[in-house]
Every structure is written in C-alpha cells, then in structure tokens.
Amino acid sequence: MALSRSQKAIQITELKDKMSKASSVIFTQYLGLTVADITKLRSALRKEHAEMQVAKKSLIQLAAKEAKVPEIKDEMLPGGIACIFSMKEPTSGASVAFTFGKTHPPIKLIGGIFSGKILSQTEANDLATIPSKQILLATFASMCMSPLVSFASACGSPLTGFARLLSEIAKNKAEAVPVSTETVAAAPEIAAPAAAPTV
C-alpha cells in the first residue's frame, strides 16, 4: 500500500532523527525473512540498544540529506532495505545483524553510515566484526591483571596474595630514602647564565 504524503513526511522525520542520534547506521537486505524471523531480529537488536526500521530507498536518501549525511547513491541500496540504528555502541547493531545473517541468509549487510561517512559493503561487514568496547576493556583488564593473579596464586588465596602485594608496595615506598633539607641546602648553587652583552 502506497504511503500518503503526510506518512512519507513522518517517516522521513523519524529516519532523520534516528540517523542524527545513532552512533552508526547499517543498511541491510531483509526480503525473504519470515515475520517470526524479523521479530526475533528486532528483539536481539533491542537487547543491544539498537533498532531496525524498514523504509523505501527514496525516503532513506531524503532523510540522509536532511541529516547532513553524504549522498547515498541508488546503487548502494539494492532491493528492499532496512536501516539498523545503533544507539550506543557503534558496532552493536551491525554485529547482531551480521551474526543473525549466518543462520538467516536473507540478511546481508550492504553499507551504512559511521562518523559522518558512507560505508561500503566491505566496511559495514568490517564494522560488524570489531569487538565491542566492553570486550576490548575486559580483555585489556585481563592482560593487566594476569601478573597479579600469578602472584596471588603463589601466596595462597587471591585475596591474601593481593593484600600481600599491596603491603610489599607500601613497604618499598616507606623504605625509599627521602631527600633531606640538609642535602638540598648543601647542594652547590648553579650560577645564572650571564646576560648577553649589549651592542
């Protein structure tokens, strides 16, 4: 059923607002999914603070123009298109759709918008496979904590080992020799450089 002019205007406004607020937008093909599949995908996206909206190519292009996004050419949006908006992590929506597509072939990432730039199909799929910020931070924390874990294991329980480690650090700081006022006073004075002769 064709949309009325007012319905098109409402959808353009919705798309523009979401494009402006989202940390990334992914364009994906979806034709061939069942209603149950689409419901399942929408649910998975919501859990990751992302959402999907189906729209006509012309409306997506108009919304992008109003959102001050670079031009989205016709060849970038072949067939039926859904926009996936990631509202927090830029990779979240792309990652969910990419994973969903492994078991649901109709889902294919074909492009997107990230950091004010248009993404190609390859770049959209690359974005989908980047680990999330939480995973990267957890990995980094694990790498940083591994020496502490080894030390704690050698000392018995992890809590006991960590307490001993803190005690050793405090002890080493206390044993550091402070610079006395006499040492500072006895230090030879450094003469100021002579002023350059005036010509």
C-alpha positions in Angstrom: 0.0 0.0 0.0 1.4 3.4 -1.0 2.2 5.9 1.7 0.4 9.3 1.7 2.4 12.5 1.5 2.0 13.1 5.3 3.0 9.5 6.1 6.2 9.9 4.0 7.0 13.2 5.8 6.6 11.5 9.2 8.8 8.6 8.2 11.5 11.0 6.8 11.5 12.9 10.1 11.8 9.6 12.1 14.7 8.4 9.9 16.5 11.7 10.0 16.2 11.9 13.9 17.5 8.4 14.3 20.3 9.0 11.8 21.3 12.1 13.8 21.2 10.3 17.2 22.7 6.9 16.2 26.4 6.1 16.7 26.1 4.1 13.4 23.6 3.1 10.8 23.7 -0.1 8.9 21.8 -0.9 5.7 20.8 -4.5 5.3 18.7 -6.5 2.9 15.9 -8.5 4.6 13.5 -9.7 2.0 12.9 -13.4 2.5 12.7 -13.3 6.3 9.5 -14.6 7.9 7.6 -12.4 10.3 8.9 -14.6 13.2 12.5 -14.1 12.0 12.0 -10.3 11.9 10.5 -10.3 15.4 13.5 -12.4 16.6 16.0 -10.0 15.0 14.3 -6.9 16.4 14.3 -8.5 19.9 18.1 -9.3 19.6 18.8 -5.7 18.5 16.8 -4.2 21.4 18.9 -6.1 23.9 22.0 -4.3 22.4 20.4 -0.8 22.3 19.8 -1.0 18.6 16.7 -1.0 16.4 15.6 -1.8 12.8 13.3 0.3 10.6 12.2 -0.8 7.1 12.0 2.1 4.6 11.8 2.9 1.0 15.2 3.8 -0.7 14.0 7.3 -1.7 12.9 8.1 1.9 16.2 6.9 3.3 18.1 9.1 0.8 15.9 12.2 1.7 16.3 11.6 5.4 20.1 11.3 5.0 20.2 14.6 3.1 18.3 16.3 5.8 20.6 14.8 8.4 23.5 16.3 6.5 24.9 12.9 5.6 26.9 12.5 2.4 24.8 11.4 -0.6 23.6 7.8 -0.6 23.6 6.7 -4.3 20.9 4.4 -5.7 23.3 1.5 -6.3 24.2 1.4 -2.6 20.6 0.4 -1.7 19.5 -2.5 -4.0 16.2 -4.3 -3.3 14.3 -4.0 0.0 16.2 -2.2 2.6 16.1 -2.0 6.4 18.1 0.5 8.5 19.7 -0.7 11.7 20.4 2.1 14.2 22.9 1.5 17.0 22.1 4.0 19.7 25.1 3.3 22.0 28.0 1.1 20.8 28.6 1.8 17.0 29.3 -1.9 16.5 26.3 -3.3 18.3 23.6 -3.3 15.6 26.0 -4.3 12.9 27.3 -7.2 15.0 23.8 -8.5 15.8 22.7 -8.4 12.2 25.9 -10.0 10.9 25.6 -12.8 13.4 21.9 -13.2 12.6 22.7 -13.4 8.9 24.9 -16.5 9.5 21.8 -18.6 10.1 19.4 -16.4 8.1 20.8 -15.8 4.6 18.4 -13.0 3.5 20.2 -10.7 6.0 23.1 -9.2 4.2 24.9 -6.0 5.3 25.3 -3.8 2.2 26.6 -0.5 3.6 26.0 2.1 6.2 26.9 5.4 7.9 29.5 5.9 10.5 31.2 9.0 11.8 29.5 11.1 9.1 30.9 8.9 6.3 29.2 6.4 4.0 30.4 2.8 4.5 30.8 0.4 1.6 29.6 -3.2 2.0 33.1 -4.3 3.0 33.4 -1.6 5.6 30.0 -2.4 7.0 31.0 -6.0 7.5 34.3 -5.0 8.9 32.5 -2.8 11.5 30.3 -5.7 12.4 33.3 -7.9 13.3 35.1 -5.4 15.5 34.8 -6.4 19.2 32.7 -4.1 21.4 34.2 -1.6 23.8 33.2 -3.8 26.8 35.0 -6.8 25.3 38.1 -4.8 24.5 38.2 -3.3 28.0 37.7 -6.7 29.6 40.5 -8.2 27.5 42.8 -5.4 28.4 41.9 -5.7 32.1 42.6 -9.4 32.0 46.0 -8.8 30.4 46.9 -6.2 33.1 45.7 -8.4 36.0 47.5 -11.6 34.9 50.7 -10.8 36.8 48.7 -10.0 39.9 46.8 -13.3 39.6 50.0 -15.2 39.3 51.4 -13.5 42.4 48.2 -14.1 44.3 48.1 -17.8 43.4 51.7 -18.2 44.7 50.7 -16.6 48.0 47.7 -18.8 48.7 44.2 -17.3 48.2 43.8 -14.5 45.7 42.7 -12.0 48.4 45.6 -12.9 50.7 48.0 -12.6 47.8 46.6 -9.2 46.7 46.8 -7.9 50.3 50.5 -9.1 50.5 51.2 -7.4 47.2 49.8 -4.1 48.5 51.8 -4.5 51.7 55.0 -5.0 49.7 54.3 -1.9 47.6 53.7 0.2 50.8 56.8 -1.2 52.4 59.0 -0.4 49.4 57.7 3.2 49.4 58.4 3.6 53.1 62.0 2.3 52.7 62.7 4.8 49.9 65.3 7.3 51.2 63.7 10.8 51.3 65.8 13.8 50.3 66.6 15.8 53.5 66.6 19.6 53.8 70.3 19.4 54.6 71.0 17.7 51.4 69.2 20.3 49.4 70.9 23.1 51.4 74.3 21.6 50.7 73.8 21.3 47.0 76.1 23.6 45.0 74.3 26.6 43.6 74.0 26.8 39.9 75.0 30.3 38.6 72.6 32.0 36.4 73.8 32.5 32.8 75.5 35.8 32.2 73.4 38.4 30.3 74.3 38.8 26.7 76.4 41.9 26.1 74.5 44.8 24.6 75.7 46.0 21.2 
